C-alpha cells in the first residue's frame, strides 16, 4: 500500500519562503536539513543541496547515495576541512566560487528548497561578505525556502532567519567512549 498525500504545498507564488538556520556545537545540523530534503522531496518540491566544506574528492557519504536515488543532486563546493588549511587565499577563492554557484541556483528560481550546508564557516571566517550574502538570501525568488547550516552562525544570519535552531551537545560517543564516526550516523 502506497502512502497517500495528506498535504500538497501551495504553488510557489502562494508560499512564504523561509530562511532557516541550523547552528550550534551539537550533532544534527546537516541531519535536520537532510530531513527537510526528504520531506520536501516527498511533496515533489525541487530541492538542491550545496556543501561548502565537503569536496568532490571526499568519501561519498550516505546522504549523497540516498539523494541520488531520489533524483536530488548534492553539490560539494569545498576542499575538505578547509579550516585546517594554511592557504587562506585559496580557501577564500573556493568559498567565493561556491557562493557564485549557490547564488546562481537561488536566483534561477528552479528550486523550491535550497540547502546551504556549512555556509556559516565561510561567513564566520570572513571569506564571504556576510551583508551581501544575507541580502541575496532575502532577495531570493518568492516561495523559495533556504536552509543554512554550520557552527557559530553569525548573529546577522540568525537575525535574518525566520527560524533558527541551535543544536547543543549534551553527550557525544567520541568524547565519552572514544567511538568514532559511523556509517549511517555521521557518514
Secondary structure, 3 states (H helix, E strand, C coil): CCCCCCCCCCCHHHCCCCEEEEEECCCCHHHHHHHHHHHHHHCCCCEEEEEEEEECCCCCCHHHHHHHHCCCCEEEEECCCHHHCCCHHHHHHHHHHHHHHHHHHHHHCCCCEEEEECHHHHHHCCCCCHHHHHHHHHCCCCCCEEEEECCCCCHHHHHHCCEEEEECCCCCHHHHHCCCCCCCCCC
